Amino acid sequence: MDAFGPLGFTPDSLAQESLRFQAKLRAGLDTLHQVHDIDYGATAREEVWRDGKVVLYRFRGNTLPNGRAPTARVPLLIVYALVNRPYMVDLQDDKSIVRGLLERGEDVYVLDWGYPDRSDRYLELDDYIQRYIGGAVDHLRGEYRMDGINVLGICQGGAFSLCYTALNPHKVRNLITMVTPVDFHTSDNMLGNWTRGLDVDLFVDTLGNVPADVMNWCYLTLKPWRLFVQKYVGMVDVLDDPKALEDFLRMEKWIFDSPDQAGEAFRQFVKQFYQGNGFIKGGIDIGGRAVDLRSIEVPILNIYAEQDHLVPPASSKALAGLTGSDDYSELSFRGGHIGIYVSSRAQREVPQAIHDWLGQRAR
């Protein structure tokens, strides 16, 4: 018989595990006293443009220990999703895609959508794409006195960036999409399958703006065991490590610090993208203008995560062949939707890949 019995443990091993668990909990009481207020956003930044609640920030790379003035001639604008705060790309000193880009000389900006309230109930996709992204792009074009800038669109922000580039093809010089959904009807897209049956008109007409707690609940229930149970059991293992516990709490704070969703924009996004699968089937209308990805002729780098449960690889890779670009590249990352920002592998690979790709297309 196995030394641990048919169930994989013995009474003695179970008792030892119980004692270890209690010791970790006791240590955690001391560790929590050592943990300071948790925040995210590691890199200094300055506001350079604003439209209502939406703010464009420039990251100041010269504030880093080994910082320097940007050497890139063309600025890089990061466009994040609406459903979370954008500082997942700059979570902390050792988990920051932004920091990696700055250290390589890129000139990095990020668009912060802010927190919509009831006054934003009737904002539409046209506002987010043409007014806000367009306003930020035009500001940078004016500041740098150039026709087009570089854009890095992430997740839903990547879908927005594709729409913006298709509608304004001469204002974007190089386009990078990262974990960006394109085909919303792939068989392994659980969120897409759920959303397809949603009566979004009743949903929005009843709620107005969509509460962040509702959105978070949906995302968490995609992997209930991992996100409701396993990670908190795993937290016990780091209760005696202040640095590891701070990292855990910082991630938790980011996850639950989510904005509400402007009702009309949510309605339009669900109908045209999740239900209508507009990039594949057509029918995306932004402010009365049809989005045709064939209008995009600029170089494209499409980065996807191989273990992404929110945006499966097939959903992202569907972009190939849909645009009019003759310079299309793909980069696969061995990790998940969050790991592509915060894992040690991501810090080594993602900023360097983006920097190298942009450098090869500098003009």
C-alpha positions as a Markdown table, in Angstrom:
| # | Residue | x | y | z |
|---|---|---|---|---|
| 1 | Met | 0.0 | 0.0 | 0.0 |
| 2 | Asp | 1.2 | 3.5 | -0.7 |
| 3 | Ala | 2.8 | 5.2 | 2.3 |
| 4 | Phe | 0.1 | 7.9 | 2.2 |
| 5 | Gly | -2.8 | 5.4 | 2.0 |
| 6 | Pro | -5.4 | 5.0 | -0.7 |
| 7 | Leu | -6.6 | 8.6 | -0.3 |
| 8 | Gly | -3.2 | 10.1 | -0.6 |
| 9 | Phe | -2.7 | 11.0 | 3.0 |
| 10 | Thr | -2.5 | 9.4 | 6.5 |
| 11 | Pro | -3.8 | 10.7 | 9.8 |
| 12 | Asp | -0.2 | 11.8 | 10.7 |
| 13 | Ser | 0.3 | 13.7 | 7.4 |
| 14 | Leu | -3.1 | 15.3 | 7.8 |
| 15 | Ala | -2.2 | 16.4 | 11.4 |
| 16 | Gln | 1.1 | 17.8 | 10.2 |
| 17 | Glu | -0.6 | 19.8 | 7.4 |
| 18 | Ser | -3.1 | 21.2 | 9.9 |
| 19 | Leu | -0.3 | 22.3 | 12.2 |
| 20 | Arg | 1.5 | 23.9 | 9.3 |
| 21 | Phe | -1.7 | 25.7 | 8.2 |
| 22 | Gln | -2.3 | 27.1 | 11.8 |
| 23 | Ala | 1.3 | 28.3 | 11.9 |
| 24 | Lys | 0.9 | 30.2 | 8.6 |
| 25 | Leu | -2.3 | 31.8 | 9.9 |
| 26 | Arg | -0.5 | 32.9 | 13.1 |
| 27 | Ala | 2.4 | 34.3 | 11.1 |
| 28 | Gly | -0.1 | 36.1 | 8.9 |
| 29 | Leu | -1.3 | 38.2 | 11.9 |
| 30 | Asp | 2.2 | 39.6 | 12.3 |
| 31 | Thr | 2.8 | 40.0 | 8.6 |
| 32 | Leu | -0.4 | 42.0 | 8.1 |
| 33 | His | 1.0 | 44.6 | 10.6 |
| 34 | Gln | 4.0 | 45.0 | 8.3 |
| 35 | Val | 2.1 | 45.5 | 5.1 |
| 36 | His | 1.6 | 49.2 | 4.1 |
| 37 | Asp | -1.2 | 50.7 | 2.1 |
| 38 | Ile | -1.3 | 48.8 | -1.2 |
| 39 | Asp | -1.4 | 50.8 | -4.4 |
| 40 | Tyr | -0.6 | 50.1 | -8.1 |
| 41 | Gly | 0.9 | 52.3 | -10.8 |
| 42 | Ala | 4.7 | 52.1 | -10.2 |
| 43 | Thr | 6.0 | 54.7 | -12.7 |
| 44 | Ala | 5.7 | 58.5 | -12.4 |
| 45 | Arg | 3.4 | 60.0 | -14.9 |
| 46 | Glu | 2.0 | 63.4 | -15.8 |
| 47 | Glu | -1.3 | 64.5 | -17.3 |
| 48 | Val | -1.0 | 66.0 | -20.7 |
| 49 | Trp | -4.6 | 66.0 | -22.1 |
| 50 | Arg | -8.1 | 65.6 | -20.7 |
| 51 | Asp | -11.6 | 65.3 | -22.0 |
| 52 | Gly | -14.0 | 65.1 | -19.0 |
| 53 | Lys | -13.1 | 62.1 | -17.0 |
| 54 | Val | -10.8 | 60.7 | -19.6 |
| 55 | Val | -7.1 | 61.6 | -19.1 |
| 56 | Leu | -4.0 | 61.0 | -21.2 |
| 57 | Tyr | -0.9 | 60.4 | -19.2 |
| 58 | Arg | 2.7 | 60.4 | -20.2 |
| 59 | Phe | 5.0 | 58.1 | -18.3 |
| 60 | Arg | 8.3 | 59.7 | -17.2 |
| 61 | Gly | 11.0 | 57.2 | -17.9 |
| 62 | Asn | 13.7 | 59.5 | -16.7 |
| 63 | Thr | 12.4 | 59.0 | -13.1 |
| 64 | Leu | 13.5 | 55.4 | -13.2 |
| 65 | Pro | 16.9 | 54.4 | -11.5 |
| 66 | Asn | 18.4 | 53.6 | -14.9 |
| 67 | Gly | 16.0 | 56.0 | -16.7 |
| 68 | Arg | 16.7 | 58.1 | -19.7 |
| 69 | Ala | 14.9 | 60.4 | -22.0 |
| 70 | Pro | 13.0 | 58.5 | -24.8 |
| 71 | Thr | 15.0 | 57.7 | -27.9 |
| 72 | Ala | 12.0 | 56.6 | -29.9 |
| 73 | Arg | 10.9 | 59.3 | -32.3 |
| 74 | Val | 7.2 | 58.2 | -32.5 |
| 75 | Pro | 5.1 | 58.1 | -29.3 |
| 76 | Leu | 3.4 | 54.9 | -28.2 |
| 77 | Leu | -0.2 | 55.2 | -27.0 |
| 78 | Ile | -1.6 | 52.4 | -24.8 |
| 79 | Val | -5.4 | 51.9 | -25.1 |
| 80 | Tyr | -6.7 | 49.6 | -22.4 |
| 81 | Ala | -10.1 | 47.9 | -21.9 |
| 82 | Leu | -13.0 | 49.7 | -20.2 |
| 83 | Val | -13.7 | 47.0 | -17.7 |
| 84 | Asn | -10.5 | 47.4 | -15.6 |
| 85 | Arg | -8.1 | 50.1 | -14.6 |
| 86 | Pro | -5.3 | 50.4 | -17.1 |
| 87 | Tyr | -2.5 | 50.1 | -14.6 |
| 88 | Met | -2.2 | 46.4 | -15.0 |
| 89 | Val | 0.5 | 47.4 | -17.5 |
| 90 | Asp | 2.3 | 49.2 | -14.7 |
| 91 | Leu | 1.3 | 47.2 | -11.6 |
| 92 | Gln | 4.5 | 47.5 | -9.6 |
| 93 | Asp | 8.3 | 48.0 | -10.1 |
| 94 | Asp | 9.1 | 44.4 | -11.0 |
| 95 | Lys | 5.8 | 43.8 | -12.9 |
| 96 | Ser | 5.5 | 46.6 | -15.4 |
| 97 | Ile | 5.3 | 46.3 | -19.2 |
| 98 | Val | 5.5 | 50.1 | -19.2 |
| 99 | Arg | 8.7 | 50.1 | -17.3 |
| 100 | Gly | 10.2 | 47.6 | -19.7 |
| 101 | Leu | 9.3 | 49.8 | -22.7 |
| 102 | Leu | 10.6 | 52.9 | -21.0 |
| 103 | Glu | 13.9 | 51.2 | -20.2 |
| 104 | Arg | 14.3 | 50.4 | -23.9 |
| 105 | Gly | 13.7 | 54.0 | -24.9 |
| 106 | Glu | 10.1 | 54.0 | -25.9 |
| 107 | Asp | 8.0 | 57.2 | -25.3 |
| 108 | Val | 4.9 | 55.7 | -23.6 |
| 109 | Tyr | 1.4 | 57.2 | -23.0 |
| 110 | Val | -1.7 | 55.6 | -21.6 |
| 111 | Leu | -5.4 | 56.6 | -21.9 |
| 112 | Asp | -7.2 | 56.4 | -18.5 |
| 113 | Trp | -11.0 | 56.1 | -19.0 |
| 114 | Gly | -11.8 | 57.1 | -15.5 |
| 115 | Tyr | -14.9 | 56.0 | -13.6 |
| 116 | Pro | -18.2 | 56.6 | -15.5 |
| 117 | Asp | -21.2 | 57.7 | -13.5 |
| 118 | Arg | -24.9 | 58.4 | -14.3 |
| 119 | Ser | -24.0 | 61.4 | -16.3 |
| 120 | Asp | -22.1 | 59.1 | -18.7 |
| 121 | Arg | -25.1 | 56.7 | -19.2 |
| 122 | Tyr | -25.6 | 57.7 | -22.9 |
| 123 | Leu | -22.0 | 57.6 | -24.0 |
| 124 | Glu | -21.6 | 55.6 | -27.1 |
| 125 | Leu | -18.8 | 53.6 | -28.8 |
| 126 | Asp | -18.3 | 56.6 | -31.0 |
| 127 | Asp | -17.5 | 58.7 | -28.0 |
| 128 | Tyr | -14.9 | 56.2 | -26.8 |
| 129 | Ile | -13.3 | 55.5 | -30.2 |
| 130 | Gln | -13.6 | 58.7 | -32.1 |
| 131 | Arg | -13.9 | 61.3 | -29.4 |
| 132 | Tyr | -11.5 | 60.0 | -26.7 |
| 133 | Ile | -9.0 | 57.8 | -28.6 |
| 134 | Gly | -9.2 | 60.3 | -31.5 |
| 135 | Gly | -8.7 | 63.3 | -29.2 |
| 136 | Ala | -5.6 | 61.7 | -27.6 |
| 137 | Val | -4.2 | 60.7 | -30.9 |
| 138 | Asp | -4.7 | 64.2 | -32.4 |
| 139 | His | -3.1 | 65.7 | -29.3 |
| 140 | Leu | 0.0 | 63.6 | -29.8 |
| 141 | Arg | 0.0 | 64.2 | -33.5 |
| 142 | Gly | 0.0 | 67.9 | -32.8 |
| 143 | Glu | 2.7 | 67.7 | -30.1 |
| 144 | Tyr | 5.0 | 65.6 | -32.2 |
| 145 | Arg | 4.1 | 67.3 | -35.5 |
| 146 | Met | 3.6 | 64.0 | -37.3 |
| 147 | Asp | 0.8 | 62.5 | -39.3 |
| 148 | Gly | 0.5 | 59.2 | -37.3 |
| 149 | Ile | 1.6 | 57.6 | -34.0 |
| 150 | Asn | 2.1 | 54.1 | -32.7 |
| 151 | Val | -0.8 | 52.4 | -30.9 |
| 152 | Leu | -0.9 | 49.5 | -28.5 |
| 153 | Gly | -4.4 | 48.2 | -28.0 |
| 154 | Ile | -5.0 | 45.7 | -25.2 |
| 155 | Cys | -8.0 | 43.4 | -24.8 |
| 156 | Gln | -11.2 | 45.4 | -25.5 |
| 157 | Gly | -8.9 | 48.4 | -26.1 |
| 158 | Gly | -7.4 | 46.4 | -29.0 |
| 159 | Ala | -10.8 | 46.0 | -30.5 |
| 160 | Phe | -11.3 | 49.8 | -30.1 |
| 161 | Ser | -7.9 | 50.4 | -31.7 |
| 162 | Leu | -8.8 | 48.3 | -34.7 |
| 163 | Cys | -12.0 | 50.3 | -35.2 |
| 164 | Tyr | -10.1 | 53.6 | -34.8 |
| 165 | Thr | -7.4 | 52.6 | -37.2 |
| 166 | Ala | -9.9 | 51.4 | -39.8 |
| 167 | Leu | -11.8 | 54.7 | -39.6 |
| 168 | Asn | -8.7 | 56.9 | -39.4 |
| 169 | Pro | -6.0 | 54.9 | -41.3 |
| 170 | His | -3.6 | 57.8 | -41.8 |
| 171 | Lys | -3.4 | 58.7 | -38.1 |
| 172 | Val | -1.8 | 55.4 | -36.9 |
| 173 | Arg | 1.7 | 54.5 | -38.0 |
| 174 | Asn | 2.1 | 51.0 | -36.4 |
| 175 | Leu | -0.6 | 49.0 | -34.6 |
| 176 | Ile | 0.0 | 46.5 | -31.9 |
| 177 | Thr | -2.9 | 44.4 | -30.6 |
| 178 | Met | -2.4 | 42.3 | -27.4 |
| 179 | Val | -4.9 | 39.6 | -26.2 |
| 180 | Thr | -7.5 | 41.3 | -28.4 |
| 181 | Pro | -10.7 | 39.5 | -29.3 |
| 182 | Val | -11.5 | 39.5 | -33.0 |
| 183 | Asp | -13.6 | 36.4 | -33.6 |
| 184 | Phe | -16.1 | 36.5 | -30.7 |
| 185 | His | -17.8 | 33.2 | -31.8 |
| 186 | Thr | -15.0 | 30.7 | -31.5 |
| 187 | Ser | -16.2 | 27.5 | -29.8 |
| 188 | Asp | -13.8 | 27.9 | -26.8 |
| 189 | Asn | -14.9 | 31.5 | -26.1 |
| 190 | Met | -16.9 | 30.9 | -22.9 |
| 191 | Leu | -17.7 | 34.6 | -22.4 |
| 192 | Gly | -18.8 | 34.9 | -26.0 |
| 193 | Asn | -21.1 | 31.9 | -25.6 |
| 194 | Trp | -22.6 | 33.3 | -22.5 |
| 195 | Thr | -23.1 | 36.8 | -23.9 |
| 196 | Arg | -24.8 | 35.6 | -27.1 |
| 197 | Gly | -28.0 | 34.8 | -25.3 |
| 198 | Leu | -28.1 | 38.0 | -23.2 |
| 199 | Asp | -31.1 | 40.3 | -23.6 |
| 200 | Val | -28.9 | 43.3 | -23.6 |
| 201 | Asp | -31.7 | 45.8 | -24.2 |
| 202 | Leu | -33.6 | 44.6 | -21.1 |
| 203 | Phe | -30.3 | 44.5 | -19.2 |
| 204 | Val | -29.2 | 48.1 | -20.0 |
| 205 | Asp | -32.8 | 49.5 | -19.9 |
| 206 | Thr | -33.1 | 48.1 | -16.4 |
| 207 | Leu | -29.7 | 48.9 | -14.9 |
| 208 | Gly | -28.6 | 52.0 | -16.9 |
| 209 | Asn | -24.9 | 51.8 | -16.3 |
| 210 | Val | -23.7 | 48.3 | -15.8 |
| 211 | Pro | -22.3 | 47.9 | -12.2 |
| 212 | Ala | -18.7 | 46.8 | -11.9 |
| 213 | Asp | -19.7 | 44.1 | -9.4 |
| 214 | Val | -21.9 | 42.5 | -12.0 |
| 215 | Met | -19.0 | 42.5 | -14.5 |
| 216 | Asn | -16.5 | 41.1 | -12.0 |
| 217 | Trp | -18.9 | 38.3 | -10.9 |
| 218 | Cys | -19.2 | 37.2 | -14.6 |
| 219 | Tyr | -15.4 | 37.2 | -15.1 |
| 220 | Leu | -14.8 | 35.3 | -11.8 |
| 221 | Thr | -17.4 | 32.6 | -12.6 |
| 222 | Leu | -15.6 | 31.7 | -15.8 |
| 223 | Lys | -13.1 | 29.9 | -13.5 |
| 224 | Pro | -14.9 | 29.5 | -10.2 |
| 225 | Trp | -12.7 | 27.0 | -8.5 |
| 226 | Arg | -9.5 | 28.8 | -9.4 |
| 227 | Leu | -10.7 | 32.3 | -8.6 |
| 228 | Phe | -13.1 | 31.7 | -5.7 |
| 229 | Val | -11.3 | 29.0 | -3.8 |
| 230 | Gln | -7.8 | 27.9 | -5.0 |
| 231 | Lys | -6.2 | 31.3 | -5.0 |
| 232 | Tyr | -7.3 | 32.1 | -1.5 |
| 233 | Val | -6.2 | 28.7 | -0.2 |
| 234 | Gly | -2.9 | 29.4 | -1.9 |
| 235 | Met | -2.7 | 32.8 | -0.2 |
| 236 | Val | -2.0 | 31.0 | 3.1 |
| 237 | Asp | 1.4 | 29.9 | 1.7 |
| 238 | Val | 2.5 | 33.5 | 1.5 |
| 239 | Leu | 1.1 | 34.8 | 4.8 |
| 240 | Asp | 4.5 | 34.8 | 6.4 |
| 241 | Asp | 6.1 | 36.7 | 3.5 |
| 242 | Pro | 5.4 | 40.5 | 3.5 |
| 243 | Lys | 6.5 | 41.1 | 0.0 |
| 244 | Ala | 4.6 | 38.2 | -1.5 |
| 245 | Leu | 1.5 | 39.1 | 0.5 |
| 246 | Glu | 1.7 | 42.7 | -0.8 |
| 247 | Asp | 1.9 | 41.4 | -4.3 |
| 248 | Phe | -1.2 | 39.3 | -3.7 |
| 249 | Leu | -3.2 | 42.2 | -2.2 |
| 250 | Arg | -2.1 | 44.5 | -5.0 |
| 251 | Met | -3.5 | 42.2 | -7.6 |
| 252 | Glu | -6.7 | 41.8 | -5.6 |
| 253 | Lys | -7.1 | 45.5 | -5.3 |
| 254 | Trp | -6.7 | 45.9 | -9.1 |
| 255 | Ile | -9.2 | 43.1 | -9.8 |
| 256 | Phe | -11.9 | 44.7 | -7.7 |
| 257 | Asp | -11.2 | 48.4 | -8.5 |
| 258 | Ser | -13.3 | 48.2 | -11.6 |
| 259 | Pro | -15.3 | 51.0 | -13.2 |
| 260 | Asp | -19.0 | 50.8 | -14.0 |
| 261 | Gln | -19.8 | 50.5 | -17.7 |
| 262 | Ala | -21.6 | 53.3 | -19.6 |
| 263 | Gly | -24.9 | 51.7 | -20.5 |
| 264 | Glu | -25.2 | 52.6 | -24.2 |
| 265 | Ala | -21.6 | 51.8 | -25.1 |
| 266 | Phe | -22.0 | 48.4 | -23.3 |
| 267 | Arg | -25.2 | 47.8 | -25.3 |
| 268 | Gln | -23.5 | 48.6 | -28.6 |
| 269 | Phe | -20.4 | 46.5 | -27.8 |
| 270 | Val | -22.4 | 43.4 | -26.8 |
| 271 | Lys | -24.7 | 43.6 | -29.8 |
| 272 | Gln | -22.1 | 44.4 | -32.5 |
| 273 | Phe | -19.1 | 42.5 | -31.2 |
| 274 | Tyr | -20.2 | 39.6 | -28.9 |
| 275 | Gln | -23.5 | 38.9 | -30.5 |
| 276 | Gly | -23.0 | 40.1 | -34.1 |
| 277 | Asn | -19.4 | 39.1 | -34.4 |
| 278 | Gly | -18.9 | 42.2 | -36.5 |
| 279 | Phe | -15.2 | 41.9 | -37.3 |
| 280 | Ile | -16.0 | 38.6 | -39.0 |
| 281 | Lys | -19.5 | 39.1 | -40.3 |
| 282 | Gly | -19.6 | 42.9 | -40.8 |
| 283 | Gly | -22.1 | 45.3 | -39.3 |
| 284 | Ile | -19.9 | 47.3 | -36.9 |
| 285 | Asp | -21.2 | 50.9 | -37.0 |
| 286 | Ile | -19.3 | 53.6 | -35.1 |
| 287 | Gly | -21.0 | 57.0 | -35.3 |
| 288 | Gly | -22.8 | 56.2 | -38.5 |
| 289 | Arg | -19.6 | 54.9 | -40.2 |
| 290 | Ala | -19.0 | 51.2 | -41.1 |
| 291 | Val | -15.8 | 49.6 | -39.8 |
| 292 | Asp | -14.0 | 47.7 | -42.5 |
| 293 | Leu | -10.7 | 46.1 | -41.3 |
| 294 | Arg | -9.5 | 46.0 | -44.9 |
| 295 | Ser | -9.0 | 49.8 | -44.6 |
| 296 | Ile | -6.1 | 49.0 | -42.2 |
| 297 | Glu | -2.9 | 49.0 | -44.3 |
| 298 | Val | -0.3 | 49.8 | -41.6 |
| 299 | Pro | 2.0 | 47.2 | -40.0 |
| 300 | Ile | 0.3 | 45.1 | -37.4 |
| 301 | Leu | 1.8 | 43.0 | -34.5 |
| 302 | Asn | -0.8 | 40.7 | -33.0 |
| 303 | Ile | 0.2 | 39.3 | -29.6 |
| 304 | Tyr | -1.9 | 36.6 | -28.0 |
| 305 | Ala | -1.6 | 34.4 | -24.9 |
| 306 | Glu | -1.6 | 30.6 | -25.3 |
| 307 | Gln | -3.5 | 29.9 | -22.1 |
| 308 | Asp | -5.9 | 32.8 | -22.3 |
| 309 | His | -9.4 | 31.9 | -20.9 |
| 310 | Leu | -10.9 | 35.3 | -21.6 |
| 311 | Val | -9.6 | 35.8 | -25.2 |
| 312 | Pro | -8.7 | 32.4 | -26.6 |
| 313 | Pro | -5.8 | 32.3 | -29.1 |
| 314 | Ala | -8.2 | 31.4 | -31.9 |
| 315 | Ser | -10.2 | 34.6 | -31.2 |
| 316 | Ser | -7.1 | 36.8 | -31.6 |
| 317 | Lys | -5.5 | 34.9 | -34.5 |
| 318 | Ala | -8.6 | 35.4 | -36.5 |
| 319 | Leu | -7.2 | 38.9 | -37.3 |
| 320 | Ala | -4.8 | 37.4 | -39.9 |
| 321 | Gly | -6.2 | 38.0 | -43.4 |
| 322 | Leu | -8.9 | 40.4 | -42.3 |
| 323 | Thr | -7.0 | 43.6 | -42.8 |
| 324 | Gly | -5.4 | 45.2 | -45.8 |
| 325 | Ser | -1.9 | 45.2 | -44.3 |
| 326 | Asp | 0.9 | 43.4 | -46.1 |
| 327 | Asp | 3.0 | 43.6 | -42.9 |
| 328 | Tyr | 1.2 | 41.4 | -40.4 |
| 329 | Ser | 3.0 | 39.5 | -37.6 |
| 330 | Glu | 1.9 | 37.3 | -34.7 |
| 331 | Leu | 3.6 | 36.6 | -31.4 |
| 332 | Ser | 2.4 | 33.9 | -29.1 |
| 333 | Phe | 3.1 | 34.2 | -25.4 |
| 334 | Arg | 3.2 | 31.1 | -23.1 |
| 335 | Gly | 0.9 | 32.3 | -20.4 |
| 336 | Gly | -2.6 | 33.6 | -19.6 |
| 337 | His | -4.6 | 36.8 | -19.9 |
| 338 | Ile | -3.0 | 38.3 | -16.8 |
| 339 | Gly | 0.3 | 36.5 | -17.0 |
| 340 | Ile | 1.1 | 38.4 | -20.2 |
| 341 | Tyr | 1.4 | 41.6 | -18.0 |
| 342 | Val | 2.8 | 40.4 | -14.7 |
| 343 | Ser | 4.8 | 37.2 | -15.1 |
| 344 | Ser | 8.6 | 37.2 | -15.0 |
| 345 | Arg | 8.5 | 35.8 | -18.5 |
| 346 | Ala | 6.4 | 38.7 | -19.7 |
| 347 | Gln | 8.9 | 41.2 | -18.3 |
| 348 | Arg | 11.6 | 39.6 | -20.3 |
| 349 | Glu | 9.8 | 38.9 | -23.5 |
| 350 | Val | 7.0 | 41.3 | -24.2 |
| 351 | Pro | 8.6 | 44.8 | -24.0 |
| 352 | Gln | 11.6 | 43.6 | -25.9 |
| 353 | Ala | 9.4 | 42.1 | -28.6 |
| 354 | Ile | 7.4 | 45.3 | -29.0 |
| 355 | His | 10.5 | 47.4 | -29.0 |
| 356 | Asp | 12.3 | 45.3 | -31.6 |
| 357 | Trp | 9.2 | 45.2 | -33.8 |
| 358 | Leu | 8.8 | 49.0 | -33.7 |
| 359 | Gly | 12.5 | 49.5 | -34.2 |
| 360 | Gln | 12.4 | 47.5 | -37.4 |
| 361 | Arg | 9.6 | 49.7 | -38.7 |
| 362 | Ala | 11.0 | 53.1 | -37.6 |
| 363 | Arg | 10.7 | 55.7 | -40.3 |
